[in-house]
Amino acid sequence: MASWIFLRGLSRESGHWGDFVDIFQAHFSSDQVVLLDLPGNGVLHHQSSPTHVPAMVEAYRTQLAQRGMAPPYHLLALSLGGMVAVAWAQSYPFEVAGLVLINTSMRPFSPFYQRLRPANYLLLLRLLLPGCNNAVFERTVLKMTSMGANTSVLEDWLVLHQRHPVSTRNTLVQLLAAARFAADRRAPLAATLVLASKHDQLVSVQCSLALAAAWRSPVQVHPWAGHDLPLDDGAWVTQQIAQWRVINLS
């Protein structure tokens, strides 16, 4: 039985995995799936977010230790979560058995304008300004990150927003931590699969392609999904992992 740790992105929580958890668990029924929230997000929204990615790694490691969960772990991570997963695998190589990195980006492999597409700068600024109501915030985020989600997803996200509001300060701290982070050029020891979306409107697909090329890791590109690939096509993500796992993790 493998232990899969799911790590979300900027200001998102474990609840944002939505139906993907069930899709994944149905396919890998003998594996354990663990959903963690970064301090500042989800059930930990009242806490302060770590200011650096390595500190985020330590926060997650502490949570797993408190649950009595020993490594090795398989990390499935989206966006900012991918940076945390890479830092984890590079700092503690014997704790991480496998990496699935979804629409992530990091220095030194990609320039800033690919890591966050310039078309989003003004939109993000508006979301962080006082007076932005919950509905506008979540509707805008959904439009930036999904190419196929329905209205029920927006309703679910609004519930999460009201239940676990993320402060502007914590969002900015996480954004700054992501901007600061630079991975080691050397590939992690863990087997790594890179998944990306051709029509990601938030992060250029070139970031995933550059990372995979630098580390000589397998990469698969979805033809129509947005940044939140597990939301748009969770079955495709699971299928890619299953095929990769037969070769790399058996």
C-alpha positions as CSV (number, residue, x, y, z in Angstrom):
1,M,0.0,0.0,0.0
2,A,1.3,3.4,-1.0
3,S,0.7,6.6,0.9
4,W,-0.3,9.5,-1.4
5,I,0.0,13.0,0.0
6,F,-2.0,15.6,-1.9
7,L,-0.7,19.1,-1.9
8,R,-2.7,22.1,-3.3
9,G,-1.7,25.5,-4.6
10,L,-1.8,29.2,-3.7
11,S,-4.6,29.9,-1.1
12,R,-6.4,26.7,-1.9
13,E,-7.3,23.9,0.6
14,S,-7.8,20.2,0.6
15,G,-11.5,20.7,-0.1
16,H,-10.6,22.1,-3.5
17,W,-9.6,18.6,-4.7
18,G,-13.3,17.9,-5.0
19,D,-14.3,14.8,-6.9
20,F,-10.7,14.0,-7.9
21,V,-10.1,12.3,-4.6
22,D,-12.9,9.8,-5.2
23,I,-11.8,9.2,-8.8
24,F,-8.2,8.6,-7.7
25,Q,-9.2,6.4,-4.8
26,A,-11.5,4.3,-6.9
27,H,-8.6,3.5,-9.2
28,F,-6.0,3.0,-6.5
29,S,-8.3,1.4,-3.9
30,S,-5.4,-0.3,-2.0
31,D,-3.5,3.0,-1.5
32,Q,-4.0,5.6,1.2
33,V,-4.8,9.2,0.3
34,V,-4.0,11.9,2.8
35,L,-5.2,15.5,2.3
36,L,-3.1,18.2,4.0
37,D,-3.7,21.9,4.4
38,L,-0.9,24.4,4.4
39,P,-1.0,26.7,7.5
40,G,-3.1,29.7,6.4
41,N,-5.4,27.6,4.3
42,G,-8.4,25.3,4.9
43,V,-8.8,24.1,8.5
44,L,-5.6,25.9,9.3
45,H,-6.7,29.3,7.9
46,H,-6.4,30.9,11.3
47,Q,-2.6,30.3,11.3
48,S,0.1,32.3,9.6
49,S,1.5,30.9,6.4
50,P,5.2,30.0,6.2
51,T,7.2,32.7,4.4
52,H,9.4,30.2,2.5
53,V,8.8,27.0,0.7
54,P,11.2,24.9,2.9
55,A,9.2,26.0,5.9
56,M,6.1,24.8,4.2
57,V,7.8,21.4,3.8
58,E,8.4,21.3,7.6
59,A,4.8,22.2,8.3
60,Y,3.6,19.3,6.2
61,R,6.2,16.9,7.7
62,T,5.0,17.9,11.2
63,Q,1.4,17.2,10.4
64,L,2.3,13.7,9.1
65,A,4.4,13.0,12.2
66,Q,1.5,14.1,14.4
67,R,-0.7,11.6,12.6
68,G,1.9,8.8,13.1
69,M,2.5,8.4,9.4
70,A,6.0,7.4,8.5
71,P,7.7,7.8,5.1
72,P,8.1,7.0,2.3
73,Y,5.4,9.1,0.8
74,H,4.2,9.6,-2.8
75,L,3.5,13.3,-3.4
76,L,0.8,14.5,-5.8
77,A,1.1,18.2,-6.0
78,L,-0.5,21.1,-8.0
79,S,1.1,24.5,-8.7
80,L,2.6,25.9,-5.5
81,G,2.2,22.5,-4.0
82,G,4.6,21.2,-6.7
83,M,7.3,23.6,-5.5
84,V,6.8,22.2,-1.9
85,A,6.9,18.6,-3.2
86,V,10.2,19.3,-5.1
87,A,11.8,21.0,-2.1
88,W,10.7,18.0,0.1
89,A,12.1,15.4,-2.3
90,Q,15.4,17.3,-2.7
91,S,15.8,18.0,1.1
92,Y,14.7,14.6,2.3
93,P,15.3,12.2,-0.6
94,F,14.6,9.0,1.4
95,E,11.1,10.3,2.5
96,V,9.7,10.6,-1.0
97,A,9.2,7.6,-3.2
98,G,7.4,9.3,-6.1
99,L,6.4,12.7,-7.4
100,V,3.5,13.7,-9.6
101,L,3.9,17.4,-10.4
102,I,0.9,19.1,-12.0
103,N,1.1,22.5,-13.7
104,T,3.9,23.7,-11.5
105,S,6.7,26.1,-12.2
106,M,9.9,27.2,-10.5
107,R,13.2,28.9,-10.9
108,P,15.8,28.3,-12.4
109,F,13.9,26.5,-15.2
110,S,11.4,29.2,-16.2
111,P,11.2,33.0,-16.3
112,F,8.7,34.9,-14.1
113,Y,6.5,35.8,-17.1
114,Q,5.9,32.2,-17.8
115,R,5.5,31.2,-14.2
116,L,2.6,33.6,-13.8
117,R,1.2,34.8,-17.1
118,P,1.1,38.7,-17.3
119,A,-2.5,38.7,-18.3
120,N,-3.3,37.7,-14.7
121,Y,-1.4,40.4,-12.9
122,L,-4.2,42.9,-12.8
123,L,-6.9,40.3,-12.1
124,L,-4.9,39.0,-9.1
125,L,-4.4,42.6,-7.8
126,R,-8.1,43.2,-8.0
127,L,-8.8,40.0,-6.0
128,L,-6.5,41.2,-3.2
129,L,-7.9,44.7,-2.9
130,P,-10.4,45.5,-0.1
131,G,-14.0,45.2,-1.2
132,C,-13.8,42.1,-3.4
133,N,-16.7,39.9,-2.4
134,N,-16.6,36.1,-2.1
135,A,-18.6,35.4,-5.2
136,V,-16.5,37.7,-7.4
137,F,-13.3,36.2,-5.9
138,E,-14.2,32.6,-6.5
139,R,-15.8,33.1,-9.9
140,T,-12.6,34.9,-11.1
141,V,-10.3,32.2,-9.7
142,L,-12.5,29.5,-11.4
143,K,-12.3,31.3,-14.7
144,M,-8.5,31.6,-14.5
145,T,-7.9,28.0,-13.5
146,S,-10.6,25.9,-15.2
147,M,-11.7,25.3,-18.8
148,G,-14.6,22.9,-18.0
149,A,-16.0,23.3,-14.5
150,N,-19.7,23.7,-14.0
151,T,-21.7,26.0,-11.7
152,S,-21.8,23.4,-8.9
153,V,-18.1,23.7,-8.5
154,L,-18.5,27.5,-7.9
155,E,-21.1,26.8,-5.3
156,D,-18.8,24.3,-3.5
157,W,-15.9,26.8,-3.6
158,L,-18.1,29.5,-2.1
159,V,-18.9,27.3,0.8
160,L,-15.2,26.6,1.3
161,H,-14.4,30.3,1.1
162,Q,-17.0,31.2,3.8
163,R,-16.0,28.3,6.0
164,H,-12.2,28.8,5.8
165,P,-11.5,32.3,4.6
166,V,-7.8,32.9,3.6
167,S,-6.5,36.3,4.7
168,T,-5.0,38.7,2.2
169,R,-1.8,38.6,4.2
170,N,-1.5,34.8,4.0
171,T,-2.2,34.9,0.2
172,L,0.5,37.4,-0.3
173,V,3.0,35.5,1.9
174,Q,2.4,32.3,-0.1
175,L,2.8,34.3,-3.4
176,L,6.0,35.7,-2.2
177,A,7.3,32.3,-1.1
178,A,6.5,30.9,-4.5
179,A,8.4,33.8,-6.2
180,R,11.4,33.3,-4.0
181,F,11.7,29.6,-4.4
182,A,14.4,28.1,-6.6
183,A,14.8,24.4,-7.0
184,D,18.1,22.5,-7.2
185,R,19.0,21.9,-10.8
186,R,19.6,18.3,-10.1
187,A,16.6,16.0,-10.4
188,P,15.2,14.4,-7.2
189,L,16.0,10.8,-6.6
190,A,12.3,10.0,-6.6
191,A,10.6,8.9,-9.8
192,T,8.9,12.0,-11.2
193,L,6.0,12.4,-13.5
194,V,5.1,15.9,-14.9
195,L,1.6,16.6,-16.0
196,A,0.6,19.9,-17.7
197,S,-2.4,21.5,-19.4
198,K,-1.9,23.0,-22.9
199,H,-4.4,25.7,-22.2
200,D,-3.4,26.6,-18.7
201,Q,-4.2,30.3,-18.5
202,L,-2.4,30.9,-15.2
203,V,1.0,29.2,-15.8
204,S,2.6,28.6,-19.2
205,V,2.8,25.0,-20.2
206,Q,6.4,25.7,-21.1
207,C,7.2,25.7,-17.4
208,S,6.3,22.0,-17.1
209,L,8.1,21.1,-20.4
210,A,11.3,22.9,-19.3
211,L,11.2,21.1,-15.9
212,A,10.7,17.7,-17.5
213,A,13.4,18.3,-20.0
214,A,15.9,19.5,-17.4
215,W,15.3,16.4,-15.3
216,R,14.6,14.0,-18.1
217,S,11.3,13.1,-16.6
218,P,8.3,11.8,-18.5
219,V,5.7,14.5,-19.2
220,Q,2.2,14.4,-20.5
221,V,0.2,17.4,-21.8
222,H,-3.6,17.5,-21.6
223,P,-5.1,19.0,-24.8
224,W,-7.8,21.3,-23.4
225,A,-7.8,21.5,-19.6
226,G,-6.9,24.5,-17.5
227,H,-4.6,25.1,-14.6
228,D,-6.7,23.0,-12.2
229,L,-6.2,19.8,-14.2
230,P,-7.5,17.4,-11.6
231,L,-10.7,19.4,-11.5
232,D,-11.1,19.6,-15.3
233,D,-10.2,16.0,-16.1
234,G,-9.4,13.9,-13.0
235,A,-9.9,10.6,-14.9
236,W,-7.1,11.6,-17.4
237,V,-4.8,12.5,-14.5
238,T,-5.5,9.1,-12.8
239,Q,-4.9,7.3,-16.1
240,Q,-1.5,9.0,-16.7
241,I,-0.4,8.1,-13.1
242,A,-1.5,4.5,-13.5
243,Q,0.4,4.1,-16.7
244,W,3.5,5.7,-15.3
245,R,3.3,3.8,-12.1
246,V,3.5,0.4,-13.8
247,I,6.9,1.3,-15.2
248,N,8.3,3.5,-12.4
249,L,6.8,2.5,-9.1
250,S,6.1,-1.3,-9.4
